[in-house]
């Protein structure tokens, strides 16, 4: 009878066990390997039939599984090929079920805050941000924005010295007023924020998004005290005030809320520009990368700014927003 050939591949994927169990398991594997090697030698010298070899290995498998379950499992799959008396013993594995992420990696509160920020400030959140360009549409038509470099410069100015910084500062003060339950302070912030908008279309942009944000929060992400704080503002809430109030009532920390908000408005600006210049998706990401440090710096400034620090030095961007109202061909509402 032709001599039987045997192959065995051993793969250790992951062991979740105590040191004692692991030591016992390793010893059992060693004994099993030695035994199988002995069986192979025996098969060549005393002419064991393939059926006898399979029976011995199956018996070992049953005994080993009983000894080390449920902490680990050793699986031996034996496949016989009918055309030849070759025996293939495949993949002896030590493995456990997938473990959950360790509790220390992300606390429950942090996970909830991250989930909500990613939801509220996602392009999929239906506040209609995709229909506004904040005057970028006119800047493209006027030739102020033509490529990655000019877009980056324009957005950097808007972010650090214009609408980005002003909105971030307003969000910070609205958040703190809502967190403290100070209705009078929140009213003052909301009133000042509405007065700071430089044009009718920008008023439409921030007002409609703020209203939509509050409406969706009431319908799907309601929180105790939301209606009272909205009523205390005694008027429509602009977008940064709405985000600050809802985040505070849900206990989402201020710093990540601010960073996520700035990332969202910058991403929306870039999205509008990508359709107007136009830019490819990779070029759009390059602009976002270049603005990362500006977003971080603006957030840091806003966290320590007072309402007296509010102000804009981006006259050209404000002018673009005003002139967009009479632009002949328009894709965007601002």
WOVENKA-V275815 format. One record per residue. N is the residue number from 1. RES is the residue in three letters. PHI is phi in whole degrees, 0 to 359 (NA if undefined). NEAR is the number of other C-alpha atoms within 8 Angstrom. D_LAST is the distance of its C-alpha to the last C-alpha in Angstrom with 1 decimal. Layout:
BEGIN
n:N res:RES phi:PHI near:NEAR d_last:D_LAST
n:N res:RES phi:PHI near:NEAR d_last:D_LAST
END
This chain:
BEGIN
n:1 res:UNK phi:NA near:3 d_last:86.5
n:2 res:UNK phi:301 near:4 d_last:83.7
n:3 res:UNK phi:289 near:8 d_last:82.4
n:4 res:UNK phi:286 near:10 d_last:79.2
n:5 res:UNK phi:252 near:8 d_last:76.2
n:6 res:UNK phi:226 near:9 d_last:73.8
n:7 res:UNK phi:235 near:8 d_last:70.3
n:8 res:UNK phi:217 near:9 d_last:68.4
n:9 res:UNK phi:246 near:8 d_last:64.9
n:10 res:UNK phi:245 near:8 d_last:64.0
n:11 res:UNK phi:233 near:8 d_last:60.4
n:12 res:UNK phi:259 near:8 d_last:59.6
n:13 res:UNK phi:270 near:7 d_last:56.0
n:14 res:UNK phi:201 near:7 d_last:55.7
n:15 res:UNK phi:239 near:10 d_last:58.3
n:16 res:UNK phi:244 near:8 d_last:57.5
n:17 res:UNK phi:200 near:9 d_last:60.8
n:18 res:UNK phi:285 near:6 d_last:63.0
n:19 res:UNK phi:304 near:6 d_last:65.0
n:20 res:UNK phi:294 near:7 d_last:68.1
n:21 res:UNK phi:297 near:10 d_last:66.7
n:22 res:UNK phi:297 near:10 d_last:65.3
n:23 res:UNK phi:296 near:8 d_last:68.7
n:24 res:UNK phi:298 near:8 d_last:70.4
n:25 res:UNK phi:298 near:9 d_last:68.0
n:26 res:UNK phi:299 near:8 d_last:68.4
n:27 res:UNK phi:297 near:8 d_last:72.2
n:28 res:UNK phi:296 near:9 d_last:72.1
n:29 res:UNK phi:297 near:8 d_last:70.1
n:30 res:UNK phi:300 near:8 d_last:72.6
n:31 res:UNK phi:298 near:8 d_last:75.5
n:32 res:UNK phi:296 near:9 d_last:73.9
n:33 res:UNK phi:299 near:8 d_last:73.3
n:34 res:UNK phi:298 near:8 d_last:76.9
n:35 res:UNK phi:296 near:8 d_last:78.2
n:36 res:UNK phi:296 near:9 d_last:76.3
n:37 res:UNK phi:298 near:8 d_last:77.6
n:38 res:UNK phi:295 near:8 d_last:81.1
n:39 res:UNK phi:298 near:9 d_last:80.6
n:40 res:UNK phi:299 near:9 d_last:79.7
n:41 res:UNK phi:296 near:8 d_last:82.8
n:42 res:UNK phi:297 near:10 d_last:84.9
n:43 res:UNK phi:297 near:13 d_last:83.5
n:44 res:UNK phi:274 near:10 d_last:84.7
n:45 res:UNK phi:259 near:6 d_last:88.1
n:46 res:UNK phi:250 near:6 d_last:89.2
n:47 res:UNK phi:61 near:9 d_last:87.2
n:48 res:UNK phi:293 near:9 d_last:85.0
n:49 res:UNK phi:284 near:7 d_last:83.5
n:50 res:UNK phi:304 near:10 d_last:79.7
n:51 res:UNK phi:297 near:6 d_last:80.0
n:52 res:UNK phi:293 near:8 d_last:81.8
n:53 res:UNK phi:297 near:11 d_last:79.1
n:54 res:UNK phi:297 near:9 d_last:76.3
n:55 res:UNK phi:297 near:8 d_last:78.3
n:56 res:UNK phi:296 near:8 d_last:78.8
n:57 res:UNK phi:294 near:9 d_last:75.1
n:58 res:UNK phi:297 near:8 d_last:74.0
n:59 res:UNK phi:297 near:8 d_last:76.4
n:60 res:UNK phi:298 near:9 d_last:75.1
n:61 res:UNK phi:299 near:11 d_last:71.5
n:62 res:UNK phi:297 near:8 d_last:72.5
n:63 res:UNK phi:295 near:8 d_last:74.3
n:64 res:UNK phi:295 near:10 d_last:71.6
n:65 res:UNK phi:297 near:10 d_last:68.8
n:66 res:UNK phi:296 near:7 d_last:70.9
n:67 res:UNK phi:287 near:6 d_last:71.5
n:68 res:UNK phi:249 near:11 d_last:68.0
n:69 res:UNK phi:286 near:8 d_last:65.9
n:70 res:UNK phi:263 near:5 d_last:63.5
n:71 res:UNK phi:293 near:9 d_last:62.2
n:72 res:UNK phi:225 near:12 d_last:62.2
n:73 res:UNK phi:222 near:12 d_last:63.0
n:74 res:UNK phi:252 near:11 d_last:64.9
n:75 res:UNK phi:243 near:9 d_last:64.4
n:76 res:UNK phi:241 near:10 d_last:66.8
n:77 res:UNK phi:253 near:8 d_last:66.2
n:78 res:UNK phi:248 near:9 d_last:69.2
n:79 res:UNK phi:237 near:8 d_last:69.0
n:80 res:UNK phi:259 near:8 d_last:72.1
n:81 res:UNK phi:257 near:8 d_last:72.0
n:82 res:UNK phi:295 near:5 d_last:74.7
n:83 res:UNK phi:286 near:4 d_last:75.6
n:84 res:UNK phi:224 near:5 d_last:76.7
n:85 res:UNK phi:278 near:12 d_last:78.0
n:86 res:UNK phi:277 near:10 d_last:75.2
n:87 res:UNK phi:248 near:13 d_last:73.6
n:88 res:UNK phi:245 near:11 d_last:70.0
n:89 res:UNK phi:254 near:12 d_last:69.0
n:90 res:UNK phi:248 near:12 d_last:65.3
n:91 res:UNK phi:48 near:11 d_last:63.0
n:92 res:UNK phi:268 near:12 d_last:64.4
n:93 res:UNK phi:234 near:12 d_last:61.4
n:94 res:UNK phi:253 near:13 d_last:60.9
n:95 res:UNK phi:207 near:12 d_last:57.7
n:96 res:UNK phi:227 near:10 d_last:56.1
n:97 res:UNK phi:293 near:4 d_last:53.2
n:98 res:UNK phi:301 near:4 d_last:49.7
n:99 res:UNK phi:268 near:4 d_last:49.4
n:100 res:UNK phi:292 near:4 d_last:46.5
n:101 res:UNK phi:298 near:5 d_last:44.5
n:102 res:UNK phi:302 near:6 d_last:46.4
n:103 res:UNK phi:299 near:6 d_last:45.5
n:104 res:UNK phi:286 near:5 d_last:45.0
n:105 res:UNK phi:289 near:6 d_last:42.3
n:106 res:UNK phi:207 near:8 d_last:39.5
n:107 res:UNK phi:296 near:8 d_last:40.4
n:108 res:UNK phi:301 near:6 d_last:39.5
n:109 res:UNK phi:297 near:6 d_last:37.2
n:110 res:UNK phi:294 near:8 d_last:35.4
n:111 res:UNK phi:296 near:9 d_last:35.0
n:112 res:UNK phi:295 near:8 d_last:33.6
n:113 res:UNK phi:296 near:11 d_last:31.1
n:114 res:UNK phi:297 near:8 d_last:30.0
n:115 res:UNK phi:299 near:8 d_last:29.7
n:116 res:UNK phi:290 near:8 d_last:27.5
n:117 res:UNK phi:297 near:11 d_last:25.1
n:118 res:UNK phi:296 near:9 d_last:24.9
n:119 res:UNK phi:284 near:9 d_last:24.2
n:120 res:UNK phi:297 near:7 d_last:21.7
n:121 res:UNK phi:252 near:10 d_last:19.6
n:122 res:UNK phi:279 near:9 d_last:20.0
n:123 res:UNK phi:301 near:9 d_last:17.3
n:124 res:UNK phi:281 near:5 d_last:19.7
n:125 res:UNK phi:286 near:8 d_last:19.2
n:126 res:UNK phi:281 near:8 d_last:17.4
n:127 res:UNK phi:254 near:9 d_last:14.6
n:128 res:UNK phi:83 near:7 d_last:11.9
n:129 res:UNK phi:300 near:10 d_last:10.4
n:130 res:UNK phi:295 near:9 d_last:10.6
n:131 res:UNK phi:267 near:9 d_last:7.8
n:132 res:UNK phi:238 near:11 d_last:5.0
n:133 res:UNK phi:238 near:14 d_last:5.4
n:134 res:UNK phi:56 near:10 d_last:5.3
n:135 res:UNK phi:87 near:13 d_last:5.6
n:136 res:UNK phi:296 near:14 d_last:8.2
n:137 res:UNK phi:300 near:16 d_last:7.8
n:138 res:UNK phi:291 near:12 d_last:8.9
n:139 res:UNK phi:298 near:12 d_last:11.4
n:140 res:UNK phi:291 near:13 d_last:12.9
n:141 res:UNK phi:295 near:7 d_last:13.4
n:142 res:UNK phi:282 near:7 d_last:15.0
n:143 res:UNK phi:90 near:7 d_last:17.2
n:144 res:UNK phi:288 near:8 d_last:16.4
n:145 res:UNK phi:242 near:12 d_last:15.9
n:146 res:UNK phi:229 near:9 d_last:18.7
n:147 res:UNK phi:202 near:8 d_last:20.4
n:148 res:UNK phi:298 near:11 d_last:21.2
n:149 res:UNK phi:296 near:6 d_last:22.4
n:150 res:UNK phi:290 near:10 d_last:19.6
n:151 res:UNK phi:294 near:12 d_last:17.0
n:152 res:UNK phi:299 near:11 d_last:19.3
n:153 res:UNK phi:297 near:8 d_last:19.7
n:154 res:UNK phi:297 near:9 d_last:16.1
n:155 res:UNK phi:289 near:10 d_last:15.5
n:156 res:UNK phi:299 near:10 d_last:18.9
n:157 res:UNK phi:293 near:10 d_last:18.0
n:158 res:UNK phi:300 near:13 d_last:14.8
n:159 res:UNK phi:286 near:14 d_last:17.0
n:160 res:UNK phi:271 near:11 d_last:20.2
n:161 res:UNK phi:234 near:12 d_last:19.4
n:162 res:UNK phi:224 near:13 d_last:15.9
n:163 res:UNK phi:298 near:9 d_last:13.6
n:164 res:UNK phi:299 near:13 d_last:15.7
n:165 res:UNK phi:294 near:15 d_last:18.9
n:166 res:UNK phi:298 near:11 d_last:17.9
n:167 res:UNK phi:297 near:10 d_last:16.6
n:168 res:UNK phi:295 near:15 d_last:19.8
n:169 res:UNK phi:295 near:14 d_last:22.0
n:170 res:UNK phi:298 near:13 d_last:20.7
n:171 res:UNK phi:301 near:13 d_last:21.3
n:172 res:UNK phi:302 near:13 d_last:24.8
n:173 res:UNK phi:287 near:11 d_last:25.8
n:174 res:UNK phi:294 near:15 d_last:24.6
n:175 res:UNK phi:300 near:14 d_last:26.4
n:176 res:UNK phi:294 near:9 d_last:29.6
n:177 res:UNK phi:293 near:12 d_last:29.6
n:178 res:UNK phi:294 near:15 d_last:29.3
n:179 res:UNK phi:298 near:10 d_last:31.9
n:180 res:UNK phi:275 near:6 d_last:34.3
n:181 res:UNK phi:70 near:7 d_last:33.7
n:182 res:UNK phi:271 near:9 d_last:33.0
n:183 res:UNK phi:292 near:11 d_last:31.1
n:184 res:UNK phi:294 near:7 d_last:31.3
n:185 res:UNK phi:294 near:8 d_last:29.7
n:186 res:UNK phi:295 near:15 d_last:27.0
n:187 res:UNK phi:299 near:11 d_last:26.3
n:188 res:UNK phi:297 near:9 d_last:26.1
n:189 res:UNK phi:295 near:12 d_last:23.7
n:190 res:UNK phi:296 near:13 d_last:21.3
n:191 res:UNK phi:293 near:10 d_last:21.6
n:192 res:UNK phi:295 near:8 d_last:21.1
n:193 res:UNK phi:298 near:12 d_last:18.0
n:194 res:UNK phi:293 near:10 d_last:16.3
n:195 res:UNK phi:286 near:6 d_last:17.5
n:196 res:UNK phi:279 near:6 d_last:16.2
n:197 res:UNK phi:290 near:9 d_last:12.5
n:198 res:UNK phi:276 near:9 d_last:11.8
n:199 res:UNK phi:211 near:9 d_last:9.4
n:200 res:UNK phi:297 near:8 d_last:8.9
n:201 res:UNK phi:291 near:11 d_last:5.2
n:202 res:UNK phi:292 near:12 d_last:6.3
n:203 res:UNK phi:296 near:11 d_last:9.3
n:204 res:UNK phi:298 near:8 d_last:8.1
n:205 res:UNK phi:298 near:13 d_last:6.8
n:206 res:UNK phi:285 near:11 d_last:10.2
n:207 res:UNK phi:289 near:12 d_last:12.2
n:208 res:UNK phi:291 near:11 d_last:11.8
n:209 res:UNK phi:291 near:13 d_last:12.5
n:210 res:UNK phi:296 near:17 d_last:15.3
n:211 res:UNK phi:295 near:13 d_last:16.8
n:212 res:UNK phi:296 near:10 d_last:16.8
n:213 res:UNK phi:298 near:13 d_last:18.4
n:214 res:UNK phi:294 near:10 d_last:21.1
n:215 res:UNK phi:298 near:8 d_last:21.8
n:216 res:UNK phi:289 near:9 d_last:22.4
n:217 res:UNK phi:297 near:10 d_last:24.4
n:218 res:UNK phi:297 near:10 d_last:26.6
n:219 res:UNK phi:284 near:7 d_last:27.2
n:220 res:UNK phi:237 near:6 d_last:28.0
n:221 res:UNK phi:233 near:7 d_last:28.2
n:222 res:UNK phi:295 near:8 d_last:29.6
n:223 res:UNK phi:218 near:9 d_last:31.4
n:224 res:UNK phi:300 near:6 d_last:34.0
n:225 res:UNK phi:91 near:7 d_last:32.6
n:226 res:UNK phi:295 near:12 d_last:28.9
n:227 res:UNK phi:299 near:7 d_last:29.1
n:228 res:UNK phi:294 near:7 d_last:31.0
n:229 res:UNK phi:289 near:13 d_last:28.5
n:230 res:UNK phi:295 near:9 d_last:25.5
n:231 res:UNK phi:294 near:8 d_last:27.6
n:232 res:UNK phi:294 near:10 d_last:28.5
n:233 res:UNK phi:289 near:14 d_last:25.0
n:234 res:UNK phi:54 near:7 d_last:25.4
n:235 res:UNK phi:165 near:6 d_last:21.8
n:236 res:UNK phi:298 near:8 d_last:18.6
n:237 res:UNK phi:267 near:13 d_last:18.2
n:238 res:UNK phi:287 near:15 d_last:15.2
n:239 res:UNK phi:305 near:13 d_last:14.8
n:240 res:UNK phi:296 near:13 d_last:17.2
n:241 res:UNK phi:293 near:16 d_last:19.7
n:242 res:UNK phi:299 near:13 d_last:19.8
n:243 res:UNK phi:296 near:11 d_last:20.5
n:244 res:UNK phi:298 near:14 d_last:23.1
n:245 res:UNK phi:294 near:14 d_last:24.9
n:246 res:UNK phi:294 near:12 d_last:25.2
n:247 res:UNK phi:297 near:13 d_last:26.3
n:248 res:UNK phi:297 near:14 d_last:28.9
n:249 res:UNK phi:293 near:13 d_last:30.3
n:250 res:UNK phi:272 near:7 d_last:30.8
n:251 res:UNK phi:73 near:7 d_last:32.5
n:252 res:UNK phi:281 near:10 d_last:30.3
n:253 res:UNK phi:301 near:9 d_last:30.9
n:254 res:UNK phi:293 near:10 d_last:28.5
n:255 res:UNK phi:301 near:8 d_last:28.5
n:256 res:UNK phi:295 near:8 d_last:27.6
n:257 res:UNK phi:298 near:12 d_last:24.9
n:258 res:UNK phi:295 near:12 d_last:23.3
n:259 res:UNK phi:298 near:11 d_last:23.7
n:260 res:UNK phi:295 near:11 d_last:22.3
n:261 res:UNK phi:296 near:10 d_last:19.2
n:262 res:UNK phi:296 near:12 d_last:18.6
n:263 res:UNK phi:299 near:9 d_last:19.4
n:264 res:UNK phi:294 near:11 d_last:16.9
n:265 res:UNK phi:288 near:9 d_last:13.8
n:266 res:UNK phi:295 near:11 d_last:15.2
n:267 res:UNK phi:298 near:9 d_last:15.9
n:268 res:UNK phi:292 near:12 d_last:12.4
n:269 res:UNK phi:300 near:12 d_last:11.2
n:270 res:UNK phi:295 near:11 d_last:14.3
n:271 res:UNK phi:299 near:10 d_last:13.8
n:272 res:UNK phi:296 near:13 d_last:10.6
n:273 res:UNK phi:297 near:15 d_last:12.6
n:274 res:UNK phi:296 near:12 d_last:15.6
n:275 res:UNK phi:272 near:8 d_last:14.3
n:276 res:UNK phi:261 near:9 d_last:13.1
n:277 res:UNK phi:294 near:10 d_last:16.0
n:278 res:UNK phi:269 near:7 d_last:17.6
n:279 res:UNK phi:237 near:12 d_last:19.5
n:280 res:UNK phi:282 near:7 d_last:22.1
n:281 res:UNK phi:296 near:7 d_last:22.4
n:282 res:UNK phi:293 near:6 d_last:25.0
n:283 res:UNK phi:297 near:9 d_last:23.1
n:284 res:UNK phi:298 near:13 d_last:20.2
n:285 res:UNK phi:293 near:8 d_last:22.9
n:286 res:UNK phi:297 near:9 d_last:24.3
n:287 res:UNK phi:296 near:12 d_last:21.2
n:288 res:UNK phi:298 near:11 d_last:21.2
n:289 res:UNK phi:298 near:7 d_last:24.9
n:290 res:UNK phi:295 near:8 d_last:24.5
n:291 res:UNK phi:266 near:10 d_last:22.2
n:292 res:UNK phi:301 near:8 d_last:24.6
n:293 res:UNK phi:293 near:7 d_last:26.5
n:294 res:UNK phi:293 near:10 d_last:23.5
n:295 res:UNK phi:298 near:13 d_last:22.4
n:296 res:UNK phi:296 near:9 d_last:26.0
n:297 res:UNK phi:292 near:8 d_last:26.4
n:298 res:UNK phi:294 near:13 d_last:23.3
n:299 res:UNK phi:298 near:14 d_last:24.5
n:300 res:UNK phi:296 near:8 d_last:27.9
n:301 res:UNK phi:298 near:8 d_last:26.9
n:302 res:UNK phi:295 near:11 d_last:24.8
n:303 res:UNK phi:297 near:9 d_last:27.9
n:304 res:UNK phi:248 near:6 d_last:30.0
n:305 res:UNK phi:274 near:10 d_last:27.6
n:306 res:UNK phi:260 near:7 d_last:28.2
n:307 res:UNK phi:294 near:8 d_last:25.7
n:308 res:UNK phi:289 near:5 d_last:27.2
n:309 res:UNK phi:277 near:6 d_last:25.8
n:310 res:UNK phi:296 near:10 d_last:22.2
n:311 res:UNK phi:169 near:7 d_last:20.6
n:312 res:UNK phi:234 near:9 d_last:18.2
n:313 res:UNK phi:237 near:6 d_last:19.4
n:314 res:UNK phi:249 near:10 d_last:16.3
n:315 res:UNK phi:299 near:7 d_last:16.0
n:316 res:UNK phi:296 near:6 d_last:14.6
n:317 res:UNK phi:292 near:11 d_last:11.6
n:318 res:UNK phi:294 near:11 d_last:11.1
n:319 res:UNK phi:295 near:8 d_last:11.8
n:320 res:UNK phi:299 near:12 d_last:9.2
n:321 res:UNK phi:295 near:17 d_last:6.5
n:322 res:UNK phi:290 near:12 d_last:8.8
n:323 res:UNK phi:286 near:9 d_last:9.6
n:324 res:UNK phi:297 near:11 d_last:6.5
n:325 res:UNK phi:299 near:8 d_last:7.3
n:326 res:UNK phi:247 near:5 d_last:10.5
n:327 res:UNK phi:293 near:8 d_last:10.1
n:328 res:UNK phi:293 near:4 d_last:12.8
n:329 res:UNK phi:248 near:4 d_last:12.0
n:330 res:UNK phi:223 near:7 d_last:8.7
n:331 res:UNK phi:262 near:6 d_last:8.9
n:332 res:UNK phi:245 near:8 d_last:5.5
n:333 res:UNK phi:274 near:9 d_last:3.8
n:334 res:UNK phi:210 near:14 d_last:0.0
END
